[in-house]
Amino acid sequence: MTANLNINYRRPIPLGSTVLLESSLEKKEGRKTFITCRVTSTDGSKLHTETSALFLSITASHLLGG
Ligand SMILES: CCCCCCCCCCCC(=O)SCCNC(=O)CCNC(=O)[C@H](O)C(C)(C)COP(=O)(O)OP(=O)(O)OC[C@H]1O[C@@H](n2cnc3c(N)ncnc32)[C@H](O)[C@@H]1OP(=O)(O)O
C-alpha cells in the first residue's frame, strides 16, 4: 500500500518521445519498502522526473477496514 509518494517534475517529456525509467529498491525495514525512481532521456542526459515512495505491507483485512 502506498503510504508516501514524492514526485519532482524537472523537465517536460515531449509527446511521443521514448524515455528510460530506472527504479531502485533503496531499503526494506520490516513492513516498510523504500523505492526511488528516475525518468530520463534514453541517453541519460536529461532528467525528467525523480520520485521516492514508501510502501507498507498490509493484510487483506486492512483493505476491508479491519
Ligand atoms: C517510486 C515508484 C513510484 C511508483 C508509484 C506507483 C504507485 C502509485 C499509486 C498511486 C495511487 C495510490 O497511491 S492509491 C493508495 C493510497 N494510499 C492509501 O490510501 C493509504 C492510506 N493509508 C493507510 O492505509 C495507512 O496509513 C497505511 C497502510 C499506509 C499505514 O497504516 P498502518 O498499517 O496502521 O501502519 P502504521 O502503524 O501507521 O505505520 C507503520 C510504520 O510506517 C510508518 N509510516 C506510515 N505512514 C507513513 C508515511 N506516510 N510516511 C512515513 N512513514 C510512515 C510509521 O511511522 C511506522 O513506522 P515505524 O514506527 O514502524 O518505524
The ligand as a Gaussian input file, in Angstrom:
#p B3LYP/6-31G(d) Opt

LIG

0 1
 C        8.972000       5.156000      -6.961000
 C        7.961000       4.411000      -7.631000
 C        6.677000       5.168000      -7.797000
 C        5.561000       4.311000      -8.407000
 C        4.270000       4.718000      -7.786000
 C        3.178000       3.812000      -8.128000
 C        2.109000       3.852000      -7.112000
 C        1.095000       4.888000      -7.385000
 C       -0.130000       4.622000      -6.637000
 C       -0.937000       5.833000      -6.631000
 C       -2.308000       5.557000      -6.129000
 C       -2.274000       5.327000      -4.677000
 O       -1.335000       5.648000      -4.007000
 S       -3.613000       4.626000      -4.048000
 C       -3.166000       4.194000      -2.368000
 C       -3.182000       5.417000      -1.491000
 N       -2.793000       5.000000      -0.169000
 C       -3.680000       4.881000       0.772000
 O       -4.893000       5.054000       0.619000
 C       -3.109000       4.512000       2.106000
 C       -3.902000       5.070000       3.246000
 N       -3.130000       4.846000       4.456000
 C       -3.206000       3.682000       5.087000
 O       -3.995000       2.773000       4.746000
 C       -2.302000       3.511000       6.267000
 O       -1.896000       4.784000       6.765000
 C       -1.044000       2.659000       5.908000
 C       -1.432000       1.239000       5.483000
 C       -0.208000       3.297000       4.811000
 C       -0.203000       2.574000       7.207000
 O       -1.048000       2.223000       8.299000
 P       -0.631000       1.067000       9.333000
 O       -0.569000      -0.240000       8.606000
 O       -1.554000       1.194000      10.504000
 O        0.848000       1.411000       9.732000
 P        1.392000       2.473000      10.830000
 O        1.426000       1.729000      12.136000
 O        0.662000       3.754000      10.752000
 O        2.853000       2.721000      10.303000
 C        3.813000       1.658000      10.217000
 C        5.173000       2.303000      10.047000
 O        5.195000       3.067000       8.835000
 C        5.443000       4.452000       9.113000
 N        4.608000       5.269000       8.242000
 C        3.308000       5.113000       7.969000
 N        2.869000       6.020000       7.085000
 C        3.944000       6.788000       6.794000
 C        4.155000       7.919000       5.926000
 N        3.179000       8.410000       5.168000
 N        5.388000       8.448000       5.862000
 C        6.404000       7.930000       6.609000
 N        6.278000       6.869000       7.428000
 C        5.054000       6.311000       7.536000
 C        5.079000       4.632000      10.571000
 O        5.785000       5.718000      11.139000
 C        5.518000       3.292000      11.141000
 O        6.923000       3.299000      11.279000
 P        7.674000       2.519000      12.460000
 O        7.189000       3.171000      13.719000
 O        7.260000       1.080000      12.335000
 O        9.127000       2.738000      12.168000

